[in-house]
Amino acid sequence: VCHHARPIISFLKSEITKETSLKPSRRSLPCLAQSYAYSKSLSQSTSLFQSTESESQAPTSITLISTDKAEQVNTEENKNDSVLRCSFADLSDFCLALGKDKDYTDESEHATYDRSRLINDFVIKDKSEFKTKLSKNDMNYIASSGPLFKDGKKRIDYILVYRKTNIQYDKRNTFEKNLRAEGLMLEKEPAIASHDIMFIKIHIPWDTLCKYAERLNIRMPFRKKCYYTDGRSKSMGRMQTYFRRIKNWMAQNPMVLDKSAFPDLEESDCYTGPFSRARIHHFIINNKDTFFSNATRSRIVYHMLERTKYENGISKVGIRKLINNGSYIAAFPPHEGAYKSSQPIKTHGPQNNRHLLYERWARWGMWYKHQPLDLIRLYFGEKIGLYFAWLGWYTGMLIPAAIVGLCVFFYGLFTMNKSQVSQEICKATEVFMCPLCDKNCSLQRLNDSCIYAKVTYLFDNGGTVFFAIFMAIWATVFLEFWKRRRSILTYTWDLIEWEEEEETLRPQFEAKYYKMEIVNPITGKPEPHQPSSDKVTRLLVSVSGIFFMISLVITAVFGVVVYRLVVMEQFASFKWNFIKQYWQFATSAAAVCINFIIIMLLNLAYEKIAYLLTNLEYPRTESEWENSFALKMFLFQFVNLNSSIFYIAFFLGRFVGHPGKYNKLFDRWRLEECHPSGCLIDLCLQMGVIMFLKQIWNNFMELGYPLIQNWWSRHKIKRGIHDASIPQWENDWNLQPMNLHGLMDEYLEMVLQFGFTTIFVAAFPLAPLLALLNNIIEIRLDAYKFVTQWRRPLPARATDIGIWLGILEGIGILAVITNAFVIAITSDYIPRFVYEYKYGPCANHVEPSENCLKGYVNNSLSFFDLSELGMGKSGYCRYRDYRGPPWSSKPYEFTLQYWHILAARLAFIIVFEHLVFGIKSFIAYLIPDVPKGLHDRIRREKYLVQEMMYEAELEHLQQQRRKSGQPVHHEWP
C-alpha cells in the first residue's frame, strides 16, 4: 500500500468505528441480528471489493473512493492521490490511493452512495498474501474482457456482418441509424481476409444497458445471502456429518474436476431482484463494465436488434428479416478469445473462459470428468447449460440400465447351450420346414436355423420380462429425479421466477396482430392478441399437414414391405450360394438399408414442412414456437424411424395364413413369414442397423461437416494472410453458425435414442449399453463443437428443457405398452410358459426333475401335406402355428392350445401394464419434483427479499437525511 494512503485509511477506520450503527426496525430481518458480525448494515453489500471475485468477469481495474469526511480533513493528500487503480498487468506496482474517481461517478450517476461504508469490507491484511491470491486464478479473468473497439475500452457485445456489394444499403443505414437512436454504439471495420466483407461492432453503453435491463426485468444481485437456521442445523447435524464424509470421498474421485482451476462460480451467494434505475443503490455494483455479464449484455443487444425498424411500416422490423432478405449475412455475439494457448494452463492459467472450457471440458481427454455446468451456463447461457445438464444426467442414469442389460445378455450367453429350445432345433435333422416362398424356395431342414435360434435366445430368455419391468421403472426414476435436479439448477441459476417476468412476444406475432389488442390480465397493459377463430383455423391446417406427412411415412414403409415381397424370391434363386442360403437375412438387410435411405431423404423434407407449419400458426412467444416446432419434428421423425420397427414387431408373419392357403398382397405377392426361429432376430437387426447408421450420420453432420468447412475457410485465409493478424470477430465469422433451430436437433437426437432404449428394450437388452457409450462420446463431441467449431450462440435463458420433458414422459408410457406387446406377441415367452405349465411334461407335476420344455419345438410346429402343394412331393412339412394336422377332423383349423396362448397373451399384457403403471405412479408419488429443503428455502428467500428491499430503502433514505442535516428516523416517517 502506498505510504500516502495509510493515514487516510486509519482515519477512515476510526470514523467508521465512531459512527452509530443502524438499529433494526420492527421489520428487520430475522437473520440481521445474528449476522451483525458479518455485515453491519445492508448497504455494506455494495462495497467495491469482495473477497471472492466473480467467475464470469472481474474488473480490469479496482477503484476505491474516499468519503466526504476524508476529503474535508486532508484535502492536500487527496489532490496528490486522487485516483486509485489496481493494475493486474503489473502487480509489483500495486498501490492504494484514495480520492474521487470520475469513472465510478459516471457509473453510479443514478444513486448516491455512503462512501464510508464502501471501504469497510475491504481490509488488506497482507500485501503479499493478496498478490498471491490474485495471481493464482483471478488475473486471467480480470485481464479478459473479450474483443474491444479500436479505443481499447468499449467491449464488443455483438457483431453484424454484411457484404459491401449488397445493394440494400438504405435498409442498413436506416437500421443502424435507429440502433444509434436507441443508444447503441456502432463501429465499422472491413475484413482483412475478404475485401467484400464489412463488420459492424456493437457496444451497449451503461445508460442504455440499465434502461433495457429494467424494461426486461432482469434480476441482479443486491445482497449477500445469510443462512441462520440454528434449529435445522442441530437436527441436521448427523446428516451433515454423513454428507461431509461423502464430500471428502468425492474430492478424491477422479471424475471430479479440479476446482482450483476455476474461480468462484457461486452467483447464488447473493439475493437478486428485478433491476431498477430508481433503486440502483440497492444493487452490488463493483464495476459498471462487469456488473452485467457478457451473456446478459448480448441478450439485451439482441432484444434491441429484434425490435428496431429498418423501414417505415409495422412489419419492417428485426435483424432476422434483414438477414433473410440479404441486407446482413450474419449476426452473432463474439467469442471471448482463442480456445488454445501456447502457454500451459496449469502454470499460466486460462486466457479466457473459452480457453478454460476447452481445457477442462471440450477436450477428448476429459471424457471421464464431470461437466463444469456453472461455467457452461455462464458462457453459453442457461438454455445450453440445461441441455448439457440433462445430457449428463441422462448419461449417468444409463449406467445402472447398461449394467442390468449387460447382465441379462450374459445370462443368455452363458445359458445359450443349455437352452432346451436351441438344443431341439439344432438336433432336428429330420424335420423339414415348408417352403417360405412359392416358386424358388425349397424345403429347409429345421437344424439350418440353429445359429438363429441361439442368437434369438440371447434376447429372448428368462430375464427379458424382468428387464422390461426394470427399464419401465428406470424411465420413471430418471424423469422424476431429473425434475429434482432441474429445480435445484433453476434455483442456483436464479431462474425460479424468470418465465413469467422476462419472456416477450415474438416480433412476427406483434407485426401480425398489432391491430387486435387486449389488456393482459397479469400486466394490465395492452398487447397484441390472436383471435380464437384464427388460431383454431391455423391449428387445423397445421394438424392436417402433420397427418399428411405421417401418412407419407406409412406409404414409404408400405413401399419397403412390397420391396421385401418382390425380391424375396429373387434372393432365393440367386446364383451366389451365400445369398441363396441366407436369402431371408439378405432380404432383411437390403430392406433396412433402403429404409434408412428413405428415412434420411424424408427428414430433409420434414424440417422444411415443420418450419412452414409452425410459422403458419404464428406462436405468441419464442418458447411456444420452439415447442410447436419440436413437437412436429419429433412426430415426423419418430414415425419415420419406428414405423418399420413396429411393422416387424407386430405385423410381420402374423397374417400370412397357412400352407396351401396363403394370404397375398394384391393377389400376387405372398406375405412374408418369420424365420423358423422367430421374428425377434429381424427386429434386432432393424433396430441395430438404423440406430448405428443414424448415429454415424448425425456425428458426421454435427462435427465432421463443420470441421471440413472450417478447415477450408482457414486454408483460404492462409493463402495470403497470416492467421495471427486476423481479429477475433473475423475468426468467429469463419466458424460455422449454430444450427438454425438451436438445440432442437440435439434434443431430438437424444430423445429418439431414449425411445430406442426404452420402447423395444425387451427385444434388445444391449440398447442402454450402446446408448451409454454413444452419449459419453456425444457429450465431448457437442462440447468440442460448441467451443471450437461453432460461432458463439446467443446466450438464451430457459427454466427447463421445454416440451421435451412431456415427450419423454409420453415415451415412458409408450414403452410400457410396447414392451408388453413385444413380450406377449413377438417373443415366444408366452407360448413357452403355456406349454410348460399346461401341455409339457411338468403339467401334471409327475416328474419335477425333468426339463419342463422338453418337446416344445415339436409341439409348436404344425403339419402340412406336401401333396397338396402340387410340387410332386409327398410327405409332411412343418410350419410355425397351432393348427390341426391334415389327418384331423378339422384340418388346418386353430387348435385349443392356440386359444389358450392367445388368452395368456392378453392376460399378460393387462397384468404387465397395470403392474408397471402402478409401480411407476407410486414411485412418481414418492419422489417430489422439488426437494423439501429447497422449497422451504425458496419461500424464505422471497420473504427475506421483501424485508431487505425495505431495509435498504430505509437506510438509503436515512443517508440522504444525514447528508442534508435532517434528523434520522429508524422507521418510515
Protein Blocks (a to p, Z undefined) as FASTA:
>chain_A
ZZklmmmmmmmmmmmmmpccddddfkbcfklmmmmmmpmbfklmmpfbdfbdcfklccfb
dcddddfklmmmmmmlmmmmmbccddfklmmlgccdddddfklmmmmmmbccdfklmmmm
pccfblklmmmmmmmmmmmmmmpgbjadfkomaccfbdcdddfklmklmmmmmmmmmmmm
nopacdddddfklmkbccddddddfklmmmmmmmnopacdfbdcddddfklmmmmmmmmm
mmmmmmmmmmmpmkbccfklpccfblklpccddddfklmmmpccfbfklmpgfklmmmmm
mmmmmmccfbecjklgcjklmmmnomagbdcdddfbdfbdfbdfklnopfblklmmmmmm
mpmklmmpccdfklmmmmnojklmmmmmmmmmmmmmmmmmmmmmmmmmmmmmmmmmmpmk
lmmmmmmmmbccddfbfklpccddfklmmmmmmmmmmmmcfklmmmmmmmmmmmmmmmmm
mmmmmmmmmmmnopmlmmmmmpccdfklmmmmmmmccddfklopacddddfklmmmmmmm
mmmmmmmmmmmmmmmmmmmmmmmmmmmmmmmmpfblklmmmmmmmmmmmmmmmmmmmmmm
mmmmmmmmmmmmmmmnopablmlmmmmmmmmmmmmmmmmmmmmmmmmmmmgoplnopehi
acdehhlaccddddfkbjklmmmmmmmmmmmmmmmmmmmmmmmmmmmmmmmmmmmmmmmp
cfklpcfklmmmmpccddfkljmmmmmmmmmmmmmmmmmmmmommlmmmmmmmmmmmmmm
mmmmmmmmpccddddddfbebjmlmmmmmmmmmmmmmmmmmmmmmmmmlmmmmmmmmmmm
klnomammbcfkgoklmmmpccddfklnonopacjdddddddddfkbmbghiacfklmmm
mmmmmmmmmmmmmmmmmmmmmmmmmmcfbdfklmmmmmmmmmmmmmmmmmmmmmmmmmmm
mmnopacdfbdZZ
